[in-house]
Amino acid sequence: MKRTILVIEDNEQNLYLVRFLLESHGFAVVEARDGTQGIQLASRLRPDAILLDIQLPALDGYAVAAELRKDTALRDTPIIAVTSYAMVGDREKALASGATDYIEKPINPDTFVGQIRKHLAE
């Protein structure tokens, strides 16, 4: 069975690249365009991992990660912040909000899937 990755991302180009990379490595990808939709889909689908943009409209990724961690069924689900926020303290802020890991944009297509796989129990 394919592993399912929920990608919460509002940028069409970023979403296209992430979808392409993950699907070409055998993952099923579900998309959410904003934080509210992402929370709803995560609660319903229980994905194997969640890729979360931080800069989202209305509800930012920090708030989304914190909300997802309140759901006991998602407590152990890897949440990986994928963001252009790369200033001092941004990584720590993402991790403190509930993210498991942090990947800076622009992503490296050669290493991206490996960075995701390391969080999935095989």
PDB file as gemmi writes it, atoms N, CA and C in Angstrom:
CRYST1    1.000    1.000    1.000  90.00  90.00  90.00 P 1                      
ATOM      1  N   MET A   1       0.832  -1.180   0.000  1.00  0.00           N  
ATOM      2  CA  MET A   1       0.000   0.000   0.000  1.00  0.00           C  
ATOM      3  C   MET A   1       0.880   1.247   0.000  1.00  0.00           C  
ATOM      4  N   LYS A   2       0.488   2.225  -0.805  1.00  0.00           N  
ATOM      5  CA  LYS A   2       1.240   3.475  -0.884  1.00  0.00           C  
ATOM      6  C   LYS A   2       1.106   4.269   0.408  1.00  0.00           C  
ATOM      7  N   ARG A   3       2.177   4.899   0.775  1.00  0.00           N  
ATOM      8  CA  ARG A   3       2.135   5.818   1.915  1.00  0.00           C  
ATOM      9  C   ARG A   3       1.543   7.133   1.434  1.00  0.00           C  
ATOM     10  N   THR A   4       0.749   7.734   2.296  1.00  0.00           N  
ATOM     11  CA  THR A   4       0.076   8.982   1.941  1.00  0.00           C  
ATOM     12  C   THR A   4       0.739  10.163   2.636  1.00  0.00           C  
ATOM     13  N   ILE A   5       1.041  11.181   1.849  1.00  0.00           N  
ATOM     14  CA  ILE A   5       1.631  12.405   2.359  1.00  0.00           C  
ATOM     15  C   ILE A   5       0.629  13.537   2.122  1.00  0.00           C  
ATOM     16  N   LEU A   6       0.266  14.240   3.177  1.00  0.00           N  
ATOM     17  CA  LEU A   6      -0.565  15.431   3.065  1.00  0.00           C  
ATOM     18  C   LEU A   6       0.364  16.630   2.903  1.00  0.00           C  
ATOM     19  N   VAL A   7       0.161  17.385   1.830  1.00  0.00           N  
ATOM     20  CA  VAL A   7       0.963  18.573   1.575  1.00  0.00           C  
ATOM     21  C   VAL A   7       0.060  19.792   1.752  1.00  0.00           C  
ATOM     22  N   ILE A   8       0.388  20.608   2.738  1.00  0.00           N  
ATOM     23  CA  ILE A   8      -0.371  21.838   2.993  1.00  0.00           C  
ATOM     24  C   ILE A   8       0.478  22.987   2.460  1.00  0.00           C  
ATOM     25  N   GLU A   9       0.094  23.476   1.290  1.00  0.00           N  
ATOM     26  CA  GLU A   9       0.905  24.450   0.541  1.00  0.00           C  
ATOM     27  C   GLU A   9      -0.017  25.280  -0.338  1.00  0.00           C  
ATOM     28  N   ASP A  10       0.163  26.583  -0.338  1.00  0.00           N  
ATOM     29  CA  ASP A  10      -0.699  27.442  -1.149  1.00  0.00           C  
ATOM     30  C   ASP A  10      -0.063  27.883  -2.462  1.00  0.00           C  
ATOM     31  N   ASN A  11       1.228  27.659  -2.646  1.00  0.00           N  
ATOM     32  CA  ASN A  11       1.908  28.071  -3.867  1.00  0.00           C  
ATOM     33  C   ASN A  11       1.851  26.953  -4.907  1.00  0.00           C  
ATOM     34  N   GLU A  12       1.273  27.250  -6.046  1.00  0.00           N  
ATOM     35  CA  GLU A  12       1.054  26.254  -7.100  1.00  0.00           C  
ATOM     36  C   GLU A  12       2.355  25.625  -7.593  1.00  0.00           C  
ATOM     37  N   GLN A  13       3.400  26.419  -7.792  1.00  0.00           N  
ATOM     38  CA  GLN A  13       4.669  25.880  -8.292  1.00  0.00           C  
ATOM     39  C   GLN A  13       5.331  24.963  -7.272  1.00  0.00           C  
ATOM     40  N   ASN A  14       5.332  25.376  -6.018  1.00  0.00           N  
ATOM     41  CA  ASN A  14       5.909  24.531  -4.967  1.00  0.00           C  
ATOM     42  C   ASN A  14       5.128  23.225  -4.845  1.00  0.00           C  
ATOM     43  N   LEU A  15       3.820  23.329  -4.918  1.00  0.00           N  
ATOM     44  CA  LEU A  15       2.964  22.150  -4.821  1.00  0.00           C  
ATOM     45  C   LEU A  15       3.231  21.189  -5.974  1.00  0.00           C  
ATOM     46  N   TYR A  16       3.374  21.723  -7.170  1.00  0.00           N  
ATOM     47  CA  TYR A  16       3.647  20.896  -8.343  1.00  0.00           C  
ATOM     48  C   TYR A  16       4.959  20.129  -8.171  1.00  0.00           C  
ATOM     49  N   LEU A  17       6.017  20.824  -7.741  1.00  0.00           N  
ATOM     50  CA  LEU A  17       7.320  20.178  -7.588  1.00  0.00           C  
ATOM     51  C   LEU A  17       7.287  19.097  -6.511  1.00  0.00           C  
ATOM     52  N   VAL A  18       6.704  19.406  -5.367  1.00  0.00           N  
ATOM     53  CA  VAL A  18       6.632  18.436  -4.267  1.00  0.00           C  
ATOM     54  C   VAL A  18       5.809  17.221  -4.689  1.00  0.00           C  
ATOM     55  N   ARG A  19       4.668  17.459  -5.335  1.00  0.00           N  
ATOM     56  CA  ARG A  19       3.822  16.357  -5.810  1.00  0.00           C  
ATOM     57  C   ARG A  19       4.595  15.476  -6.787  1.00  0.00           C  
ATOM     58  N   PHE A  20       5.269  16.094  -7.743  1.00  0.00           N  
ATOM     59  CA  PHE A  20       6.032  15.351  -8.742  1.00  0.00           C  
ATOM     60  C   PHE A  20       7.093  14.475  -8.075  1.00  0.00           C  
ATOM     61  N   LEU A  21       7.860  15.050  -7.170  1.00  0.00           N  
ATOM     62  CA  LEU A  21       8.930  14.293  -6.513  1.00  0.00           C  
ATOM     63  C   LEU A  21       8.378  13.132  -5.695  1.00  0.00           C  
ATOM     64  N   LEU A  22       7.346  13.394  -4.919  1.00  0.00           N  
ATOM     65  CA  LEU A  22       6.792  12.342  -4.065  1.00  0.00           C  
ATOM     66  C   LEU A  22       6.117  11.242  -4.876  1.00  0.00           C  
ATOM     67  N   GLU A  23       5.306  11.617  -5.846  1.00  0.00           N  
ATOM     68  CA  GLU A  23       4.613  10.603  -6.657  1.00  0.00           C  
ATOM     69  C   GLU A  23       5.599   9.777  -7.478  1.00  0.00           C  
ATOM     70  N   SER A  24       6.680  10.394  -7.941  1.00  0.00           N  
ATOM     71  CA  SER A  24       7.665   9.630  -8.721  1.00  0.00           C  
ATOM     72  C   SER A  24       8.433   8.635  -7.851  1.00  0.00           C  
ATOM     73  N   HIS A  25       8.313   8.778  -6.523  1.00  0.00           N  
ATOM     74  CA  HIS A  25       8.927   7.830  -5.583  1.00  0.00           C  
ATOM     75  C   HIS A  25       7.888   6.940  -4.914  1.00  0.00           C  
ATOM     76  N   GLY A  26       6.689   6.893  -5.484  1.00  0.00           N  
ATOM     77  CA  GLY A  26       5.686   5.932  -5.032  1.00  0.00           C  
ATOM     78  C   GLY A  26       4.747   6.377  -3.931  1.00  0.00           C  
ATOM     79  N   PHE A  27       4.781   7.641  -3.556  1.00  0.00           N  
ATOM     80  CA  PHE A  27       3.877   8.136  -2.519  1.00  0.00           C  
ATOM     81  C   PHE A  27       2.554   8.603  -3.124  1.00  0.00           C  
ATOM     82  N   ALA A  28       1.494   8.490  -2.356  1.00  0.00           N  
ATOM     83  CA  ALA A  28       0.221   9.110  -2.705  1.00  0.00           C  
ATOM     84  C   ALA A  28       0.229  10.492  -2.070  1.00  0.00           C  
ATOM     85  N   VAL A  29      -0.209  11.499  -2.804  1.00  0.00           N  
ATOM     86  CA  VAL A  29      -0.174  12.874  -2.321  1.00  0.00           C  
ATOM     87  C   VAL A  29      -1.590  13.434  -2.259  1.00  0.00           C  
ATOM     88  N   VAL A  30      -1.908  14.023  -1.120  1.00  0.00           N  
ATOM     89  CA  VAL A  30      -3.173  14.730  -0.936  1.00  0.00           C  
ATOM     90  C   VAL A  30      -2.803  16.184  -0.671  1.00  0.00           C  
ATOM     91  N   GLU A  31      -3.529  17.107  -1.310  1.00  0.00           N  
ATOM     92  CA  GLU A  31      -3.208  18.524  -1.210  1.00  0.00           C  
ATOM     93  C   GLU A  31      -4.234  19.291  -0.395  1.00  0.00           C  
ATOM     94  N   ALA A  32      -3.734  20.262   0.359  1.00  0.00           N  
ATOM     95  CA  ALA A  32      -4.579  21.248   1.026  1.00  0.00           C  
ATOM     96  C   ALA A  32      -3.970  22.608   0.700  1.00  0.00           C  
ATOM     97  N   ARG A  33      -4.818  23.563   0.371  1.00  0.00           N  
ATOM     98  CA  ARG A  33      -4.335  24.891  -0.039  1.00  0.00           C  
ATOM     99  C   ARG A  33      -4.275  25.897   1.098  1.00  0.00           C  
ATOM    100  N   ASP A  34      -4.805  25.535   2.255  1.00  0.00           N  
ATOM    101  CA  ASP A  34      -4.712  26.434   3.407  1.00  0.00           C  
ATOM    102  C   ASP A  34      -4.715  25.601   4.684  1.00  0.00           C  
ATOM    103  N   GLY A  35      -4.429  26.259   5.796  1.00  0.00           N  
ATOM    104  CA  GLY A  35      -4.290  25.556   7.062  1.00  0.00           C  
ATOM    105  C   GLY A  35      -5.562  24.905   7.551  1.00  0.00           C  
ATOM    106  N   THR A  36      -6.673  25.579   7.391  1.00  0.00           N  
ATOM    107  CA  THR A  36      -7.948  25.023   7.850  1.00  0.00           C  
ATOM    108  C   THR A  36      -8.285  23.746   7.106  1.00  0.00           C  
ATOM    109  N   GLN A  37      -8.141  23.784   5.802  1.00  0.00           N  
ATOM    110  CA  GLN A  37      -8.391  22.583   4.995  1.00  0.00           C  
ATOM    111  C   GLN A  37      -7.397  21.485   5.364  1.00  0.00           C  
ATOM    112  N   GLY A  38      -6.154  21.850   5.621  1.00  0.00           N  
ATOM    113  CA  GLY A  38      -5.134  20.875   6.001  1.00  0.00           C  
ATOM    114  C   GLY A  38      -5.466  20.168   7.304  1.00  0.00           C  
ATOM    115  N   ILE A  39      -5.932  20.919   8.284  1.00  0.00           N  
ATOM    116  CA  ILE A  39      -6.322  20.324   9.567  1.00  0.00           C  
ATOM    117  C   ILE A  39      -7.476  19.351   9.369  1.00  0.00           C  
ATOM    118  N   GLN A  40      -8.457  19.749   8.583  1.00  0.00           N  
ATOM    119  CA  GLN A  40      -9.617  18.886   8.324  1.00  0.00           C  
ATOM    120  C   GLN A  40      -9.204  17.598   7.620  1.00  0.00           C  
ATOM    121  N   LEU A  41      -8.369  17.722   6.582  1.00  0.00           N  
ATOM    122  CA  LEU A  41      -7.923  16.532   5.843  1.00  0.00           C  
ATOM    123  C   LEU A  41      -7.061  15.621   6.717  1.00  0.00           C  
ATOM    124  N   ALA A  42      -6.178  16.203   7.508  1.00  0.00           N  
ATOM    125  CA  ALA A  42      -5.314  15.394   8.374  1.00  0.00           C  
ATOM    126  C   ALA A  42      -6.149  14.601   9.365  1.00  0.00           C  
ATOM    127  N   SER A  43      -7.143  15.237   9.943  1.00  0.00           N  
ATOM    128  CA  SER A  43      -8.001  14.559  10.929  1.00  0.00           C  
ATOM    129  C   SER A  43      -8.789  13.423  10.291  1.00  0.00           C  
ATOM    130  N   ARG A  44      -9.209  13.625   9.068  1.00  0.00           N  
ATOM    131  CA  ARG A  44     -10.018  12.624   8.382  1.00  0.00           C  
ATOM    132  C   ARG A  44      -9.170  11.503   7.771  1.00  0.00           C  
ATOM    133  N   LEU A  45      -8.053  11.848   7.155  1.00  0.00           N  
ATOM    134  CA  LEU A  45      -7.267  10.874   6.389  1.00  0.00           C  
ATOM    135  C   LEU A  45      -6.181  10.162   7.196  1.00  0.00           C  
ATOM    136  N   ARG A  46      -5.705  10.774   8.264  1.00  0.00           N  
ATOM    137  CA  ARG A  46      -4.603  10.209   9.044  1.00  0.00           C  
ATOM    138  C   ARG A  46      -3.409   9.849   8.135  1.00  0.00           C  
ATOM    139  N   PRO A  47      -2.802  10.849   7.485  1.00  0.00           N  
ATOM    140  CA  PRO A  47      -1.696  10.575   6.557  1.00  0.00           C  
ATOM    141  C   PRO A  47      -0.468  10.029   7.286  1.00  0.00           C  
ATOM    142  N   ASP A  48       0.441   9.468   6.506  1.00  0.00           N  
ATOM    143  CA  ASP A  48       1.679   8.940   7.069  1.00  0.00           C  
ATOM    144  C   ASP A  48       2.643  10.062   7.460  1.00  0.00           C  
ATOM    145  N   ALA A  49       2.531  11.199   6.781  1.00  0.00           N  
ATOM    146  CA  ALA A  49       3.346  12.378   7.096  1.00  0.00           C  
ATOM    147  C   ALA A  49       2.627  13.605   6.555  1.00  0.00           C  
ATOM    148  N   ILE A  50       2.983  14.755   7.115  1.00  0.00           N  
ATOM    149  CA  ILE A  50       2.400  16.025   6.701  1.00  0.00           C  
ATOM    150  C   ILE A  50       3.538  16.981   6.372  1.00  0.00           C  
ATOM    151  N   LEU A  51       3.499  17.541   5.163  1.00  0.00           N  
ATOM    152  CA  LEU A  51       4.447  18.585   4.772  1.00  0.00           C  
ATOM    153  C   LEU A  51       3.704  19.905   4.886  1.00  0.00           C  
ATOM    154  N   LEU A  52       4.248  20.819   5.636  1.00  0.00           N  
ATOM    155  CA  LEU A  52       3.523  22.019   6.022  1.00  0.00           C  
ATOM    156  C   LEU A  52       4.303  23.285   5.697  1.00  0.00           C  
ATOM    157  N   ASP A  53       3.743  24.085   4.797  1.00  0.00           N  
ATOM    158  CA  ASP A  53       4.292  25.414   4.548  1.00  0.00           C  
ATOM    159  C   ASP A  53       3.983  26.270   5.777  1.00  0.00           C  
ATOM    160  N   ILE A  54       4.860  27.172   6.120  1.00  0.00           N  
ATOM    161  CA  ILE A  54       4.621  28.037   7.271  1.00  0.00           C  
ATOM    162  C   ILE A  54       3.844  29.283   6.866  1.00  0.00           C  
ATOM    163  N   GLN A  55       4.166  29.818   5.706  1.00  0.00           N  
ATOM    164  CA  GLN A  55       3.518  31.054   5.256  1.00  0.00           C  
ATOM    165  C   GLN A  55       2.251  30.717   4.470  1.00  0.00           C  
ATOM    166  N   LEU A  56       1.156  30.576   5.200  1.00  0.00           N  
ATOM    167  CA  LEU A  56      -0.137  30.238   4.612  1.00  0.00           C  
ATOM    168  C   LEU A  56      -1.118  31.383   4.851  1.00  0.00           C  
ATOM    169  N   PRO A  57      -2.123  31.507   4.000  1.00  0.00           N  
ATOM    170  CA  PRO A  57      -3.129  32.543   4.243  1.00  0.00           C  
ATOM    171  C   PRO A  57      -3.994  32.193   5.460  1.00  0.00           C  
ATOM    172  N   ALA A  58      -4.428  33.209   6.161  1.00  0.00           N  
ATOM    173  CA  ALA A  58      -5.342  33.108   7.307  1.00  0.00           C  
ATOM    174  C   ALA A  58      -4.689  32.440   8.519  1.00  0.00           C  
ATOM    175  N   LEU A  59      -4.459  31.154   8.472  1.00  0.00           N  
ATOM    176  CA  LEU A  59      -3.906  30.389   9.591  1.00  0.00           C  
ATOM    177  C   LEU A  59      -2.495  29.944   9.211  1.00  0.00           C  
ATOM    178  N   ASP A  60      -1.464  30.500   9.865  1.00  0.00           N  
ATOM    179  CA  ASP A  60      -0.095  30.157   9.462  1.00  0.00           C  
ATOM    180  C   ASP A  60       0.288  28.744   9.905  1.00  0.00           C  
ATOM    181  N   GLY A  61       1.400  28.271   9.376  1.00  0.00           N  
ATOM    182  CA  GLY A  61       1.847  26.914   9.646  1.00  0.00           C  
ATOM    183  C   GLY A  61       2.146  26.634  11.106  1.00  0.00           C  
ATOM    184  N   TYR A  62       2.579  27.638  11.856  1.00  0.00           N  
ATOM    185  CA  TYR A  62       2.833  27.436  13.282  1.00  0.00           C  
ATOM    186  C   TYR A  62       1.531  27.070  13.998  1.00  0.00           C  
ATOM    187  N   ALA A  63       0.474  27.809  13.681  1.00  0.00           N  
ATOM    188  CA  ALA A  63      -0.835  27.540  14.295  1.00  0.00           C  
ATOM    189  C   ALA A  63      -1.390  26.198  13.838  1.00  0.00           C  
ATOM    190  N   VAL A  64      -1.155  25.858  12.570  1.00  0.00           N  
ATOM    191  CA  VAL A  64      -1.623  24.576  12.041  1.00  0.00           C  
ATOM    192  C   VAL A  64      -0.916  23.429  12.766  1.00  0.00           C  
ATOM    193  N   ALA A  65       0.399  23.507  12.895  1.00  0.00           N  
ATOM    194  CA  ALA A  65       1.149  22.446  13.578  1.00  0.00           C  
ATOM    195  C   ALA A  65       0.671  22.285  15.017  1.00  0.00           C  
ATOM    196  N   ALA A  66       0.478  23.391  15.710  1.00  0.00           N  
ATOM    197  CA  ALA A  66       0.010  23.331  17.099  1.00  0.00           C  
ATOM    198  C   ALA A  66      -1.369  22.683  17.181  1.00  0.00           C  
ATOM    199  N   GLU A  67      -2.239  23.007  16.252  1.00  0.00           N  
ATOM    200  CA  GLU A  67      -3.587  22.435  16.238  1.00  0.00           C  
ATOM    201  C   GLU A  67      -3.543  20.940  15.921  1.00  0.00           C  
ATOM    202  N   LEU A  68      -2.707  20.549  14.958  1.00  0.00           N  
ATOM    203  CA  LEU A  68      -2.590  19.132  14.601  1.00  0.00           C  
ATOM    204  C   LEU A  68      -2.082  18.310  15.790  1.00  0.00           C  
ATOM    205  N   ARG A  69      -1.201  18.863  16.586  1.00  0.00           N  
ATOM    206  CA  ARG A  69      -0.651  18.135  17.733  1.00  0.00           C  
ATOM    207  C   ARG A  69      -1.682  17.933  18.842  1.00  0.00           C  
ATOM    208  N   LYS A  70      -2.759  18.687  18.823  1.00  0.00           N  
ATOM    209  CA  LYS A  70      -3.828  18.499  19.806  1.00  0.00           C  
ATOM    210  C   LYS A  70      -4.638  17.236  19.528  1.00  0.00           C  
ATOM    211  N   ASP A  71      -4.592  16.744  18.285  1.00  0.00           N  
ATOM    212  CA  ASP A  71      -5.320  15.541  17.880  1.00  0.00           C  
ATOM    213  C   ASP A  71      -4.478  14.324  18.282  1.00  0.00           C  
ATOM    214  N   THR A  72      -4.945  13.557  19.246  1.00  0.00           N  
ATOM    215  CA  THR A  72      -4.159  12.421  19.746  1.00  0.00           C  
ATOM    216  C   THR A  72      -3.837  11.408  18.654  1.00  0.00           C  
ATOM    217  N   ALA A  73      -4.700  11.286  17.654  1.00  0.00           N  
ATOM    218  CA  ALA A  73      -4.434  10.342  16.563  1.00  0.00           C  
ATOM    219  C   ALA A  73      -3.295  10.815  15.658  1.00  0.00           C  
ATOM    220  N   LEU A  74      -2.955  12.092  15.720  1.00  0.00           N  
ATOM    221  CA  LEU A  74      -1.879  12.641  14.889  1.00  0.00           C  
ATOM    222  C   LEU A  74      -0.621  12.948  15.701  1.00  0.00           C  
ATOM    223  N   ARG A  75      -0.654  12.616  16.976  1.00  0.00           N  
ATOM    224  CA  ARG A  75       0.451  12.964  17.871  1.00  0.00           C  
ATOM    225  C   ARG A  75       1.810  12.476  17.355  1.00  0.00           C  
ATOM    226  N   ASP A  76       1.863  11.289  16.774  1.00  0.00           N  
ATOM    227  CA  ASP A  76       3.129  10.728  16.306  1.00  0.00           C  
ATOM    228  C   ASP A  76       3.348  10.882  14.804  1.00  0.00           C  
ATOM    229  N   THR A  77       2.426  11.548  14.121  1.00  0.00           N  
ATOM    230  CA  THR A  77       2.568  11.755  12.678  1.00  0.00           C  
ATOM    231  C   THR A  77       3.660  12.794  12.433  1.00  0.00           C  
ATOM    232  N   PRO A  78       4.646  12.469  11.590  1.00  0.00           N  
ATOM    233  CA  PRO A  78       5.675  13.469  11.287  1.00  0.00           C  
ATOM    234  C   PRO A  78       5.063  14.683  10.594  1.00  0.00           C  
ATOM    235  N   ILE A  79       5.362  15.857  11.114  1.00  0.00           N  
ATOM    236  CA  ILE A  79       4.997  17.117  10.489  1.00  0.00           C  
ATOM    237  C   ILE A  79       6.299  17.798  10.111  1.00  0.00           C  
ATOM    238  N   ILE A  80       6.491  17.992   8.820  1.00  0.00           N  
ATOM    239  CA  ILE A  80       7.740  18.563   8.343  1.00  0.00           C  
ATOM    240  C   ILE A  80       7.448  19.946   7.767  1.00  0.00           C  
ATOM    241  N   ALA A  81       7.971  20.969   8.424  1.00  0.00           N  
ATOM    242  CA  ALA A  81       7.822  22.327   7.928  1.00  0.00           C  
ATOM    243  C   ALA A  81       8.703  22.480   6.695  1.00  0.00           C  
ATOM    244  N   VAL A  82       8.104  22.906   5.601  1.00  0.00           N  
ATOM    245  CA  VAL A  82       8.834  23.146   4.358  1.00  0.00           C  
ATOM    246  C   VAL A  82       8.612  24.624   4.054  1.00  0.00           C  
ATOM    247  N   THR A  83       9.639  25.431   4.285  1.00  0.00           N  
ATOM    248  CA  THR A  83       9.405  26.873   4.306  1.00  0.00           C  
ATOM    249  C   THR A  83      10.576  27.700   3.816  1.00  0.00           C  
ATOM    250  N   SER A  84      10.260  28.870   3.338  1.00  0.00           N  
ATOM    251  CA  SER A  84      11.299  29.824   2.945  1.00  0.00           C  
ATOM    252  C   SER A  84      11.766  30.646   4.139  1.00  0.00           C  
ATOM    253  N   TYR A  85      11.120  30.484   5.283  1.00  0.00           N  
ATOM    254  CA  TYR A  85      11.567  31.176   6.492  1.00  0.00           C  
ATOM    255  C   TYR A  85      12.896  30.556   6.922  1.00  0.00           C  
ATOM    256  N   ALA A  86      13.960  31.319   6.799  1.00  0.00           N  
ATOM    257  CA  ALA A  86      15.286  30.774   7.084  1.00  0.00           C  
ATOM    258  C   ALA A  86      16.133  31.713   7.938  1.00  0.00           C  
ATOM    259  N   MET A  87      15.464  32.533   8.723  1.00  0.00           N  
ATOM    260  CA  MET A  87      16.185  33.444   9.601  1.00  0.00           C  
ATOM    261  C   MET A  87      16.534  32.717  10.915  1.00  0.00           C  
ATOM    262  N   VAL A  88      17.436  33.316  11.663  1.00  0.00           N  
ATOM    263  CA  VAL A  88      17.810  32.755  12.957  1.00  0.00           C  
ATOM    264  C   VAL A  88      16.544  32.621  13.811  1.00  0.00           C  
ATOM    265  N   GLY A  89      16.327  31.437  14.346  1.00  0.00           N  
ATOM    266  CA  GLY A  89      15.179  31.191  15.211  1.00  0.00           C  
ATOM    267  C   GLY A  89      13.971  30.601  14.510  1.00  0.00           C  
ATOM    268  N   ASP A  90      13.906  30.663  13.175  1.00  0.00           N  
ATOM    269  CA  ASP A  90      12.737  30.134  12.461  1.00  0.00           C  
ATOM    270  C   ASP A  90      12.615  28.624  12.611  1.00  0.00           C  
ATOM    271  N   ARG A  91      13.728  27.920  12.517  1.00  0.00           N  
ATOM    272  CA  ARG A  91      13.703  26.461  12.688  1.00  0.00           C  
ATOM    273  C   ARG A  91      13.181  26.102  14.089  1.00  0.00           C  
ATOM    274  N   GLU A  92      13.724  26.781  15.098  1.00  0.00           N  
ATOM    275  CA  GLU A  92      13.328  26.507  16.469  1.00  0.00           C  
ATOM    276  C   GLU A  92      11.845  26.818  16.690  1.00  0.00           C  
ATOM    277  N   LYS A  93      11.366  27.895  16.087  1.00  0.00           N  
ATOM    278  CA  LYS A  93       9.956  28.263  16.217  1.00  0.00           C  
ATOM    279  C   LYS A  93       9.057  27.200  15.590  1.00  0.00           C  
ATOM    280  N   ALA A  94       9.459  26.682  14.428  1.00  0.00           N  
ATOM    281  CA  ALA A  94       8.679  25.623  13.769  1.00  0.00           C  
ATOM    282  C   ALA A  94       8.657  24.358  14.627  1.00  0.00           C  
ATOM    283  N   LEU A  95       9.794  23.987  15.161  1.00  0.00           N  
ATOM    284  CA  LEU A  95       9.862  22.788  15.996  1.00  0.00           C  
ATOM    285  C   LEU A  95       9.073  22.968  17.289  1.00  0.00           C  
ATOM    286  N   ALA A  96       9.133  24.157  17.869  1.00  0.00           N  
ATOM    287  CA  ALA A  96       8.401  24.432  19.106  1.00  0.00           C  
ATOM    288  C   ALA A  96       6.890  24.403  18.887  1.00  0.00           C  
ATOM    289  N   SER A  97       6.448  24.715  17.677  1.00  0.00           N  
ATOM    290  CA  SER A  97       5.009  24.723  17.391  1.00  0.00           C  
ATOM    291  C   SER A  97       4.453  23.316  17.173  1.00  0.00           C  
ATOM    292  N   GLY A  98       5.353  22.333  17.003  1.00  0.00           N  
ATOM    293  CA  GLY A  98       4.895  20.954  16.831  1.00  0.00           C  
ATOM    294  C   GLY A  98       5.479  20.235  15.632  1.00  0.00           C  
ATOM    295  N   ALA A  99       6.253  20.940  14.816  1.00  0.00           N  
ATOM    296  CA  ALA A  99       6.873  20.285  13.662  1.00  0.00           C  
ATOM    297  C   ALA A  99       7.945  19.302  14.130  1.00  0.00           C  
ATOM    298  N   THR A 100       8.080  18.226  13.380  1.00  0.00           N  
ATOM    299  CA  THR A 100       9.084  17.204  13.657  1.00  0.00           C  
ATOM    300  C   THR A 100      10.430  17.581  13.057  1.00  0.00           C  
ATOM    301  N   ASP A 101      10.377  18.253  11.911  1.00  0.00           N  
ATOM    302  CA  ASP A 101      11.585  18.611  11.174  1.00  0.00           C  
ATOM    303  C   ASP A 101      11.302  19.881  10.385  1.00  0.00           C  
ATOM    304  N   TYR A 102      12.339  20.372   9.716  1.00  0.00           N  
ATOM    305  CA  TYR A 102      12.293  21.656   9.036  1.00  0.00           C  
ATOM    306  C   TYR A 102      13.138  21.541   7.780  1.00  0.00           C  
ATOM    307  N   ILE A 103      12.563  21.854   6.632  1.00  0.00           N  
ATOM    308  CA  ILE A 103      13.289  21.848   5.363  1.00  0.00           C  
ATOM    309  C   ILE A 103      13.143  23.235   4.747  1.00  0.00           C  
ATOM    310  N   GLU A 104      14.266  23.837   4.390  1.00  0.00           N  
ATOM    311  CA  GLU A 104      14.239  25.164   3.787  1.00  0.00           C  
ATOM    312  C   GLU A 104      13.914  25.091   2.301  1.00  0.00           C  
ATOM    313  N   LYS A 105      13.155  26.085   1.834  1.00  0.00           N  
ATOM    314  CA  LYS A 105      12.922  26.286   0.408  1.00  0.00           C  
ATOM    315  C   LYS A 105      13.978  27.263  -0.084  1.00  0.00           C  
ATOM    316  N   PRO A 106      14.420  27.144  -1.313  1.00  0.00           N  
ATOM    317  CA  PRO A 106      13.965  26.146  -2.271  1.00  0.00           C  
ATOM    318  C   PRO A 106      14.487  24.761  -1.902  1.00  0.00           C  
ATOM    319  N   ILE A 107      13.642  23.774  -2.093  1.00  0.00           N  
ATOM    320  CA  ILE A 107      14.029  22.405  -1.754  1.00  0.00           C  
ATOM    321  C   ILE A 107      15.057  21.897  -2.748  1.00  0.00           C  
ATOM    322  N   ASN A 108      15.841  20.928  -2.315  1.00  0.00           N  
ATOM    323  CA  ASN A 108      16.816  20.273  -3.182  1.00  0.00           C  
ATOM    324  C   ASN A 108      16.166  18.994  -3.703  1.00  0.00           C  
ATOM    325  N   PRO A 109      15.839  18.942  -4.998  1.00  0.00           N  
ATOM    326  CA  PRO A 109      15.166  17.758  -5.537  1.00  0.00           C  
ATOM    327  C   PRO A 109      15.950  16.455  -5.344  1.00  0.00           C  
ATOM    328  N   ASP A 110      17.274  16.554  -5.227  1.00  0.00           N  
ATOM    329  CA  ASP A 110      18.100  15.347  -5.075  1.00  0.00           C  
ATOM    330  C   ASP A 110      18.023  14.749  -3.668  1.00  0.00           C  
ATOM    331  N   THR A 111      17.702  15.549  -2.682  1.00  0.00           N  
ATOM    332  CA  THR A 111      17.704  15.057  -1.298  1.00  0.00           C  
ATOM    333  C   THR A 111      16.327  15.106  -0.625  1.00  0.00           C  
ATOM    334  N   PHE A 112      15.369  15.767  -1.252  1.00  0.00           N  
ATOM    335  CA  PHE A 112      14.073  16.031  -0.626  1.00  0.00           C  
ATOM    336  C   PHE A 112      13.351  14.761  -0.178  1.00  0.00           C  
ATOM    337  N   VAL A 113      13.192  13.794  -1.054  1.00  0.00           N  
ATOM    338  CA  VAL A 113      12.442  12.584  -0.708  1.00  0.00           C  
ATOM    339  C   VAL A 113      13.148  11.820   0.416  1.00  0.00           C  
ATOM    340  N   GLY A 114      14.464  11.786   0.395  1.00  0.00           N  
ATOM    341  CA  GLY A 114      15.211  11.145   1.475  1.00  0.00           C  
ATOM    342  C   GLY A 114      14.976  11.821   2.814  1.00  0.00           C  
ATOM    343  N   GLN A 115      14.841  13.153   2.800  1.00  0.00           N  
ATOM    344  CA  GLN A 115      14.564  13.885   4.026  1.00  0.00           C  
ATOM    345  C   GLN A 115      13.184  13.521   4.587  1.00  0.00           C  
ATOM    346  N   ILE A 116      12.256  13.212   3.706  1.00  0.00           N  
ATOM    347  CA  ILE A 116      10.909  12.809   4.131  1.00  0.00           C  
ATOM    348  C   ILE A 116      10.934  11.358   4.618  1.00  0.00           C  
ATOM    349  N   ARG A 117      11.579  10.501   3.861  1.00  0.00           N  
ATOM    350  CA  ARG A 117      11.613   9.065   4.189  1.00  0.00           C  
ATOM    351  C   ARG A 117      12.213   8.775   5.557  1.00  0.00           C  
ATOM    352  N   LYS A 118      13.158   9.582   5.971  1.00  0.00           N  
ATOM    353  CA  LYS A 118      13.817   9.295   7.268  1.00  0.00           C  
ATOM    354  C   LYS A 118      12.827   9.394   8.437  1.00  0.00           C  
ATOM    355  N   HIS A 119      11.670   9.990   8.214  1.00  0.00           N  
ATOM    356  CA  HIS A 119      10.677  10.127   9.270  1.00  0.00           C  
ATOM    357  C   HIS A 119       9.587   9.048   9.198  1.00  0.00           C  
ATOM    358  N   LEU A 120       9.659   8.185   8.218  1.00  0.00           N  
ATOM    359  CA  LEU A 120       8.649   7.146   8.053  1.00  0.00           C  
ATOM    360  C   LEU A 120       9.201   5.803   8.465  1.00  0.00           C  
ATOM    361  N   ALA A 121       8.549   5.161   9.397  1.00  0.00           N  
ATOM    362  CA  ALA A 121       8.969   3.821   9.814  1.00  0.00           C  
ATOM    363  C   ALA A 121       8.727   2.866   8.662  1.00  0.00           C  
ATOM    364  N   GLU A 122       9.729   2.135   8.308  1.00  0.00           N  
ATOM    365  CA  GLU A 122       9.594   1.191   7.180  1.00  0.00           C  
ATOM    366  C   GLU A 122       9.115  -0.149   7.656  1.00  0.00           C  
TER     367      GLU A 122                                                      
END                                                                             
